[in-house]
């Protein structure tokens, strides 16, 4: 039998002699100071250092809770009526100073022991500094141990809040401090790349892609950053900004055919916003012109549904581009419009037909003298054979299909012939 080698356990300590028991005194931490004085709040919001020094004579004010009370109407179902309710919003001196970019005030508070990762009200000072685009404050907070990964109560990391053009340096500081470039929001599962694309921030997109942002990452709806950028390019004044974002995403490997849960592709979004440059860019990178979303609409049909809102954004150019990349023509009932300002667009569509279809809807249009000749010609040619030249164009376009644009551009023929084949015209019905 093997010998036991364990050391015997020590004896239990002897009982203390009987006598009065001694209780150790433990002092609870002092309660956190709460401040509802608007003048004190304004001192930190304005960065008034003279006032800051005066307030901080009381050390408890460094981490005091700054509270504001708001009255708002809320529905009380048990009473069946609207009632007035008081809502208390909390923040801190450090958050107020960071939100408004007062670096000297932030530095003073941190020197006096302000809790850098405290999140009264659900956000930290770092979240506020990033939201305001205050790089100096961000740098100070990170140097004092601010957590670049911490999510706010609404599920945003500091990197998600770099949504202003001037917040680019804030994003750089966060990434240099180890922030996850692919961190997601808690609910909608957005990455910083989604947010930058939504805001049309091309420099931010370039920065995020350079450090490994996942260009194929999808949010809760199954949409990529490319979907997001195409969906937000609504105003003509912003088109060039979003076009730059779309180009960078496509160059980085974004798939223009990726559809979300509703099978809405970036091309559907771009057409619904009538963005000719973005539509052309997506098609050049392989977007499918004839794919249908869950409602059964093609990108062309999405455009035709919003024509009245985009009369000044060259909708005929979008239609022409789609048709030249294989989009199927649509019956007149789909492109019915009460606006006669779209003669050029109607002409592009009609020139894609081998025969002019019945257009009974024209009778309901309030025609002006400038449009009478065009619509009179449409009525006259409705149901009649087209010219042989036009039929040859239709046959060639049908043969080329989705390659029509690329193949016609390579033909060794005069540019006028290329324009004719690609439906470029001055509003003439052939």
N, C-alpha and C positions, 0 to 999 in steps of 0.2 A: 504494500500500500504506500502511495506517495505521501511524503511528510507534508503537513500543513505549514505554509510559509507566511501566512497573513499575520501582520502585527496585531496583537490584541487591542481591542478598543479601549480608550482611556476611561477611567472611572467618571461617573457622573459627578458634577460639582456638588459640594455639600450645600444643604439648605442654609440660607441666611438666618442669622439669629432672629428670633421673634422681636418685633418692635414696630414702631410706626412706619408706614410705607411712604417713600418719597415720590412725589409726582413731578415729572419733568414738564416744565412750562413751554408750550409751543405757541408762538404768536402767529396769528393769521395775517396774510398779506393785506395791506390797507386797501380799501375799495378804490376802484378806478374812478378818477374825477370825471364828472360829466359837465360839459359846458354848453349852454344854449345862448350865450351872449353873442349877438350878431357882430358887435364891434370887435370882439376877439377873433371871430371867424374871418372878418374882413382884413384884419391885420396880417394874417398868414396868407390870405388870398392875394393881397396886394404886395406882399413882400416888404412891408414897412419894418426895416430892421430895428429902428429905434423902439417901435412898439413891441417887436418880438423880444428884444432884450428885457423890456419891462415886464412882459408877461411871464417870461421864463425865469424870473426871480423865484417863482414858486416852482420847484423841481417837478411837482406832480403834473404841471401843465404840459410837460414834454410829451407824455403819452396819454393825455386826456382825450376822452371821447367827445368829439364835436358833434352836437345833435341839432337838427333842425326839425321843426314840427310843421307838417302840411295838413291842411284840412281838405278832404275830397269826398265827393258823393259816391257811395257804394250801394249796391242793391242788396237789401235784406230780404231774402225769400220767405223767412218765417213771418215777417211783418207785411210782406207784399208791397213794399214801398222803398224809395230811395232815402237813405239816411246820411247824415254827416259823420265822417269818421276821421280821426286824427292818425296820421302816419308819421312815425319818427324815423328819420334817415340819419345814419351815423357815418362819420368820417373821422379823420385825425388831422392834427396840425401838419404832419409830414405829408399826408395825402393832399391837403389843400395847397401847400407850397409846391409840391411836385406837379400837380395838375396845371398850375399856372406858370410853371417854369422859373421859379425863383430859386436859383441854385445856391445863393448865399444863405438863404433861410433854411434850405434843405441841409446844407453843410453844418449849420449851427445846431439844428435839431439832432442830427446824427452824432455830432461831437458830444452833445449832452445826453446821449443814450437812448434816442428814439428807437423803438423796435422796428427794424427795417422791413420785416415780413409780416407785421401786424396787418390784419385785413378787416377793420371795422367797416361795416356796410357791404362787405363781400368782395372788396378789391384791395390790393396793396398799393403802396406809393409807386411801385414800378409800373403797374398797370396804368396808373394815371399819367405818369411821365411819358410813357409810350403813346398813349392816346392823344396827348397834346403835342407830341413830336419834339420834346425837350431833351436833346441829347446830353446836355451838360448834367442835368438831373439824373438821367439814366446812368451815366458814367459814375456819378457819386454813389448812387444806390447800389450798383453792382460791386463797387469797390468796398462797400461796407457789408457785403454778404447777402444782397437781395437774391432771392431764388428766381431765376429766369424761367423755370418750368412750372411755377405755381399757377394753378387755374383759379380764376375768380369764381364767385358764386354763380355767375351765369355761364360758366364753362369756357372762358377765354383765357389763353395764355398771353403773356405780354406781347409775343410776336404777332398774335392775331390782331392786336390793337394798333399796329403800325400802319395806319390807313391813310395818312396824309403824305403828300409828296415830300414834305420836310422831315418825315420820320425815317428816311432811308438810313441815316447815321445811327438812329436808335436800333434799327434792325441789325445793322452791322455789329454794334456793341453786344447785342443779345447773342448773336451767332458766335461771336468771338468768346463769349462767356460760357459756351456749351449748350445753348438752347437747341432743342430738337427742331430741325427744319421741317419735319413732317408731323409735328404735334397736331392733334385734332381737337376741335371744340367738343364739349361734352355731349351735346344733343344732336346738332346737325352734321357732325363729323367733318367739318371743314378744316382743311389744312391752311397754313399761311399763304400758300400759292393760290388757293381758291380765293382768299380774301383780296390778295393783290390783284388778281385777274378781275374780280368783281369791281374793284375801284379803278381799273384802268391804269395801274401804276407800273409802267414798263420797266423803270429802273429797279423797282422792288422785285419784279418777276425775274429780271436778269440776275440779280443778286441771289435770290433763292435757288434758281436753277444752277448757278455756279457752285453752290455748296451741296448739291445733291437732292434738291426737292424732287419728289416723285410726280412727274408730269402726268402719269396715268392714274393717280389716286382719285378715288371717287368719294363723294359725300353720301349722306344718308339716302338721297334720291338717286344715287347711282350716276351722278354727273361729275365730269372732270372740270379742271380749271378752264379748259377750252370752252366747254358748254357755258360756264359762268360768264366768261368774257363776251361771248357772242350774244348772250341774253341781255347784257347790260348796255350794249352799244346802241342806245335808243335815239340820241340827239345827233344831228349832223355836226355840231360843233365838237363832239367828242369822238367822232368816227375815226379820225386819224390816230388818236391816242389808243383806242381799243384795237385798231388795225395793227399797231406796233406790238401790242401784247399778244395778239393772235399769231402774228408771224413768229415771234420768239418761241411761243409754245409749240407751234408746228415744227419749227427747226429743231426743237429739243426732243421731238418724237411723239408729240400728242397725236392721237388718232381722231381725225375728223369724222369718223363713222361711229364713234362711241355714243350710244344713246342712254338716257336715264331710264327710270322705271316706266315713264310714260312713252318711251321709245321716241323721244324728242331729241333729235341730233343737233349739233352746233349749226348745221345748215338750216334747219327749221327755225332756230332762234334768229339767225342773221336775216333770213327772209322775212320773218315776222316783224323785224325792226327796219326792213328796207335799207340794208347797208350794201350797196353795190360792190365796194372794194373788198369787204370781208367775204361776201358770197363768192366772188371770183377767186380769192385766195384759198378758201376752203376747197373749192372744186379743183383747183390746180394741184392741191395736195391729196386728192383722192376721195373727196366727199361724194356720196352717191346722190344724184339729183332726183331720183324717183322713189326713194325710200319713204314709207308711210309711218306716221306716228300711231299711237294707240287709238286716236280718233279717226284714223283712216285718211289723214290729210298728207299730201306731199308738200315739200317746201314751196313749190309754186302756188299751191292752193292756200298755204298759210299767208303768202304775200297778197294774194287776191282778196283775202278777207279783210285786209287792213289798208286797202288802197286809199280810201278817203283821208286817212291820217297822214299820208306821206306823198302828197301830190307834188311837193317840191324837192323830192329826194331821188328823182330819176328812177321811178319804178320800172319803166320800160327797159332800162339797162339791166336790171336784175332779171326780168323775164327773158330777155335776149340771152343773157349768160346761161341761165338754166336750160333753155331750149338747145343751146349750142353744146351742152354737156350731157345731153340725153334725156332731159325731162320730157315727158309725154305731154302733148297738147291737151287742153281741157275744153269741154263744151261751153258754149256761151252762157248757159245758165249759171256756171260757176263763176265767171268773171263779169257778171252783171254789175253795173255801177250806175248811180244816178249822176255822176259827174261826167260832163262832156269834155273836161280838161284832159282826159286820158286818151285822146285820139291816137297819139303816137304809140301808146302801149297796145291799144286795140289793133292797130295796124300791124305791129310785130306779131301778135298772136294769129291774126287772120292770114298773114303771109306764111305761117307755118302749116296752114291747112291746104290740102290739094284742091279743096272746093270751099267756097264761102258758105257757111251753114246759115240756116234761118236765124235771123236776129230780131225776133218780135219785140224784144225789150226796148229797142230803139224808140218805139212809139211812145214810151213813157218818159223819155228824157226831155228836159226843157232845153231844146236846141236853140243856139244862138246863130246869127248869120254866118259867123266864122266857121261853124261846124256843119252847116247844112250840106255843103258840097260833098264832104267826106261821107256822111251818113247816107246821102242820096246814092252815092256810088256803091256803098255796101248793100243797100236794098236792091239796086239794079243787078248786082252780081251774085246775089244770094241764090244758091242752088244751081248756078250756071258753071260750065267748065272754065277752068283757068287757062292762061296762055301756056303754050308748049314750053317756053323758057322756064316758067314757074314750076311746071310739072317736073321738068328735068332737075330743078333745084330740090324739089321735095324728094325725088327718087334718090339723089345723091346723099342728101341729109339722112334719109331713112337707112341707107346702106352703111353710112359711117357711124350712126348711133351716138353713143357717148364719146366717141373719138372725133366727132365732127370738128370741134374747135382746134384740136391739136393737128389733125390731118389737113384741114383746109389751110391753116397757117403755113404749112410746108409746101403747098402747091406752087409750082413755078408759073403763076398766072398774074395778070395785073391786079393791083390792089383793089380796083373797083369791082372786079369779079369776086375776089375774096369777101369784100364787104357785102356783096349781094348774096353770096352763099351763107354768110353768117348773120343775115337778117338786118344788116345795117342799112337804114334808108332814111329818107327825109319825110316819112309819113305817106309814102306812095303805096297804094294798094295794087299789087301786081296780079 
